Amino acid sequence: MRPHTTAMNLAIAGALLALPAVPAFAADAPDAALSPTAPAVTGSTDAARPYKVSALGQFRTLAVRDQDPANDQSMLYQLRGDGKLTDRFIVGVRFGVFQYFTAEEGESGWRLQDTLASAGYRTPVDLGFRELKLKHTLGLYLPTSRASQNQDLYVAPQYALDAAIDIVDGLTFTLQPSLQYRWHQYAERAGYRGGMNTQVRYAVRGGLDYLVLESSKFGDLAVGASAGSTWDQKYASREAFTSDESDQVFVSENYDWEFHVEYAPLAYLAVGVALEHGGRVLRDGIVNTFLVHRDETELALTLSGSY
């Protein structure tokens, strides 16, 4: 979900830092997943307090359910804290855990998310007719997730820029490029056709948000949509294997889109619903993308609160 007004910022932005979806193409991301609807920046804090604590719960399911829907459902729980060092400089830390409704025999359905520590700095630019809001964020992903530990990830530092400008009153355009370096113990994954680990991840997404309602009595209501692409550059391989992903300096491209509706009845409480889709651009050696797909298009329901 993306921030809109001050009330929306207080209720949503801090809690939804790097909020993960579960697209199959992002199995090696620091969180074991990426999210089309996640802002890549730290959240806001109340002007009257130098700190903020946020909690979030999100339910995810495929938009097209089959006869055994539990295989395609999950919950995400997040807790994060933000501290304002100056009017422009904010630091934060985020913890998260996934709950899957099916698990292998003898295993738990609970999985930790990678822990994220971040520092963000705001640099607004006055363009005369509008203000361009810029936020620079340095993040550090720590390998607390099962996926990152299985890949022997040491750490994943990331730089993200969040740029936002009001096209007209109530309509905001956002652009979010990011760059991430993934430091693994080994360049190659274990196992047959394991391929090379991701070394560098480039990502960019753009979005539009429209504030439908802004009321101190009825709350804030906003709708929006965004789309993005991610490029994963693998570690260079010394040999050419049968797997494309083991070829020298292989770059895997992923794409996604989302549409969301957000409602904040109170400054510290927000609910949201989103329809999301993401997948690989290259499948079986050819470009093969889908606008929607029964195994990739998901519905996400989110409840967040902050203090």
Number of C-alpha atoms within 10 A of each C-alpha: 30 25 21 24 15 15 23 29 21 27 31 35 26 31 32 29 25 21 22 23 26 21 22 15 19 21 14 18 18 29 30 22 20 23 24 27 29 17 25 26 26 33 26 25 25 16 9 6 10 15 18 20 18 24 23 23 19 21 18 21 20 22 19 14 15 12 6 8 13 13 15 20 20 21 18 22 20 20 20 23 22 24 21 20 11 10 11 13 17 22 21 23 20 25 17 23 20 21 17 18 15 16 12 7 6 6 8 12 13 16 17 19 27 27 19 23 20 21 20 23 19 17 14 14 12 10 8 7 6 12 13 16 16 19 21 20 22 21 23 20 24 20 23 21 20 15 21 24 15 12 19 17 23 15 19 23 18 20 19 22 22 21 19 21 17 17 11 10 8 15 17 18 17 19 17 20 18 19 17 22 17 21 17 20 12 14 19 19 17 13 7 7 14 12 22 24 27 28 19 18 21 16 18 17 21 18 20 20 23 19 18 13 14 18 12 11 8 12 17 23 22 23 22 21 21 22 19 19 20 23 17 22 21 24 24 17 18 10 9 11 13 10 13 16 22 23 19 17 17 18 19 18 19 19 21 25 23 22 21 21 19 25 22 26 20 18 20 17 22 25 21 20 20 22 20 26 28 31 25 20 19 13 10 7 9 8 10 11 15 14 11 15 15 12 17 23 22 25 21 21 17 21 21 24 22 23 16
